[in-house]
Amino acid sequence: MNAYEILELYCELIAVRIQLIGKEKTCPVDLQESVASVVYAAPICSEITELTKARTQLQAKYGKEFVQAISQNSAEAGVNQKLMELLR
């Protein structure tokens, strides 16, 4: 439940800042942790189809390499450490 609460907050932040995401070519620094955490959690929480859709849209926006970098180097990519521990 704690992991889902963290993800809910990140999704809300992304939704509020969607206009900024649309205008920027790269992921804004202040959204890096939120975006990276959602991308990281989507395959783990595959029962939440909205996360999978969000990951797909973020990949379309920022590129396949961006998503792969998060998947391979999650800690360095800015994924929330507590979320990673909770999802293990």
VOPAGU-2260 file (C-alpha; in pm, 1 decimal, decimal comma):
REM VOPAGU-2260
SITE   aa  ch    i         X         Y         Z
SITE  MET   A    0       0,0       0,0       0,0
SITE  ASN   A    1     283,8     241,6      75,2
SITE  ALA   A    2     426,1     192,2    -273,1
SITE  TYR   A    3      87,2     263,0    -428,9
SITE  GLU   A    4      53,2     581,5    -224,2
SITE  ILE   A    5     392,3     702,6    -344,9
SITE  LEU   A    6     299,0     622,8    -704,6
SITE  GLU   A    7     -32,6     801,4    -665,8
SITE  LEU   A    8     144,6    1118,3    -552,3
SITE  TYR   A    9     388,4    1098,9    -842,9
SITE  CYS   A   10     105,8    1047,6   -1091,3
SITE  GLU   A   11     -81,7    1345,2    -949,3
SITE  LEU   A   12     230,5    1561,0    -979,2
SITE  ILE   A   13     282,9    1452,9   -1338,5
SITE  ALA   A   14     -82,9    1525,2   -1418,9
SITE  VAL   A   15     -60,1    1873,6   -1268,2
SITE  ARG   A   16     260,7    1947,6   -1460,7
SITE  ILE   A   17     151,9    1792,3   -1792,5
SITE  GLN   A   18     161,2    2130,0   -1969,4
SITE  LEU   A   19     528,1    2171,5   -1878,3
SITE  ILE   A   20     603,3    1817,1   -1992,9
SITE  GLY   A   21     440,2    1892,6   -2326,8
SITE  LYS   A   22     651,4    2203,9   -2380,1
SITE  GLU   A   23     992,0    2063,6   -2280,8
SITE  LYS   A   24    1194,4    1828,9   -2502,0
SITE  THR   A   25    1371,2    1669,8   -2207,1
SITE  CYS   A   26    1234,2    1567,0   -1871,1
SITE  PRO   A   27    1226,5    1867,6   -1636,2
SITE  VAL   A   28    1469,6    1826,1   -1347,0
SITE  ASP   A   29    1198,2    1877,5   -1085,6
SITE  LEU   A   30     993,9    1593,2   -1239,1
SITE  GLN   A   31    1280,9    1349,8   -1291,3
SITE  GLU   A   32    1212,4    1146,8    -977,1
SITE  SER   A   33     839,2    1128,8   -1045,4
SITE  VAL   A   34     879,2    1027,9   -1408,2
SITE  ALA   A   35    1158,9     779,7   -1337,0
SITE  SER   A   36     963,5     619,3   -1053,3
SITE  VAL   A   37     649,5     575,4   -1263,7
SITE  VAL   A   38     851,3     430,4   -1552,4
SITE  TYR   A   39    1033,9     194,8   -1313,6
SITE  ALA   A   40     718,1      76,7   -1134,0
SITE  ALA   A   41     496,9      18,9   -1438,5
SITE  PRO   A   42     623,3    -330,7   -1530,5
SITE  ILE   A   43     634,4    -436,3   -1165,2
SITE  CYS   A   44     279,6    -316,5   -1100,5
SITE  SER   A   45     143,3    -443,7   -1429,9
SITE  GLU   A   46    -201,5    -493,8   -1277,0
SITE  ILE   A   47    -235,7    -113,6   -1280,4
SITE  THR   A   48    -292,9     -62,4   -1651,5
SITE  GLU   A   49    -279,3     316,3   -1616,0
SITE  LEU   A   50      87,4     295,0   -1514,9
SITE  THR   A   51     164,6      90,4   -1823,4
SITE  LYS   A   52     -11,4     348,2   -2039,2
SITE  ALA   A   53     175,4     630,3   -1866,0
SITE  ARG   A   54     506,6     451,4   -1924,7
SITE  THR   A   55     421,0     408,5   -2292,7
SITE  GLN   A   56     336,7     778,0   -2326,1
SITE  LEU   A   57     651,3     885,0   -2141,8
SITE  GLN   A   58     856,9     659,1   -2366,7
SITE  ALA   A   59     694,9     817,4   -2672,2
SITE  LYS   A   60     781,2    1161,3   -2533,3
SITE  TYR   A   61    1136,7    1100,6   -2410,4
SITE  GLY   A   62    1248,5     801,1   -2615,3
SITE  LYS   A   63    1320,4     434,8   -2571,2
SITE  GLU   A   64    1674,3     505,8   -2449,9
SITE  PHE   A   65    1536,5     718,2   -2165,1
SITE  VAL   A   66    1316,0     430,9   -2044,8
SITE  GLN   A   67    1594,2     174,6   -2086,0
SITE  ALA   A   68    1832,3     389,8   -1882,8
SITE  ILE   A   69    1579,2     399,1   -1599,3
SITE  SER   A   70    1525,1      24,2   -1615,5
SITE  GLN   A   71    1897,0     -54,4   -1615,6
SITE  ASN   A   72    2025,8     212,6   -1375,9
SITE  SER   A   73    1722,5     285,4   -1163,3
SITE  ALA   A   74    1907,4     435,4    -866,9
SITE  GLU   A   75    2121,2     660,2   -1085,0
SITE  ALA   A   76    1821,6     754,8   -1299,4
SITE  GLY   A   77    1643,8     910,4   -1003,5
SITE  VAL   A   78    1395,6     642,5    -899,9
SITE  ASN   A   79    1279,2     691,4    -542,1
SITE  GLN   A   80    1485,7     456,8    -323,6
SITE  LYS   A   81    1202,4     384,8     -79,8
SITE  LEU   A   82     972,8     292,5    -369,2
SITE  MET   A   83    1234,9      54,0    -507,0
SITE  GLU   A   84    1264,7    -114,6    -166,9
SITE  LEU   A   85     887,3    -144,1    -129,6
SITE  LEU   A   86     846,8    -297,8    -474,1
SITE  ARG   A   87    1115,8    -563,1    -420,7
